[in-house]
Amino acid sequence: MPNTFALIENLSIVINTALKVVSLGAFWLGMCIGATLPICVWFIVNKRYKKSKITLNIPFGLGNIVYDASDQDRVLAWKMYVQLKTRKAALLFDETHDIISQVYDSLHEIFPLTRDILSECCPHYLETQKSISDFVLRVLNDGIRPHLTQWHPLFRTWWERALISAENLEKAPQDLQREFPQYQDLVADLKKMNNELIKYAEDLVDIVQTKPGLVKAKIRAVQIVPEQPI
């Protein structure tokens, strides 16, 4: 019997020692996981958004922008490029066939489409780095909007009245719009903006084609102006 009690006592000591070893091992395992988890998360995020520095001249003479283009930037740039190249806004105005009111409708549609595309970005992506959103929003607010503000209300008011005038009912819209008192000035400014949007589309393609780790620069001779708040 004494030997039995001694055996049980020794077995109890072994079990307690084993439990302490397991607990200690679990503790250090948890410490290791806790220490390495942030590193793993950082690695995954940065691997997902592989970066490459790109320098672009913003259209409309709005200066240069330099930032690290990520995979997310390339996806968004491609979506913006497709939208631009499939609408009248990014094509040179054709005075023989194009209708100004339709071009303005196309320009206005770019704003909600851009909001929809940018809304697809996760907030973390926009908060942690300068992104294509800076480039896109400057083109919208400091490039397209000033032209629309200057010409669209003026032309639209005249256009709607001219369309319902009895003397204009038989006129082709392309002929009728030429009677706008400031037609030449409007079209000259419109074509200038079209050319800048064509450059904008080319810049978007450059972002799409930028490879991770590649320093890509595209510099045009433009007047550098201070950045205005968006």
Sequence and secondary structure as in RCSB ss.txt:
>XXXX:A:sequence
MPNTFALIENLSIVINTALKVVSLGAFWLGMCIGATLPICVWFIVNKRYKKSKITLNIPFGLGNIVYDASDQDRV
LAWKMYVQLKTRKAALLFDETHDIISQVYDSLHEIFPLTRDILSECCPHYLETQKSISDFVLRVLNDGIRPHLTQ
WHPLFRTWWERALISAENLEKAPQDLQREFPQYQDLVADLKKMNNELIKYAEDLVDIVQTKPGLVKAKIRAVQIV
PEQPI
>XXXX:A:secstr
 HHHHHHHHHHHHHHHHHHHHHHHHHHHHHHHHHHHHHHHHHHHHHHHT  EEEEEE TTT  EEEEEE HHHHH
HHHHHHHHHHTSGGGS   TTT  HHHHHHHHHHHHHHHHHHHTTS HHHHHHS  HHHHHHHHIIIIIHHHHHH
HHHHHHHHHHHHHH GGGTTS HHHHHTTSTTHHHHHHHHHHHHHHHHHHHHHHHHHHH  TT  EEE       
     
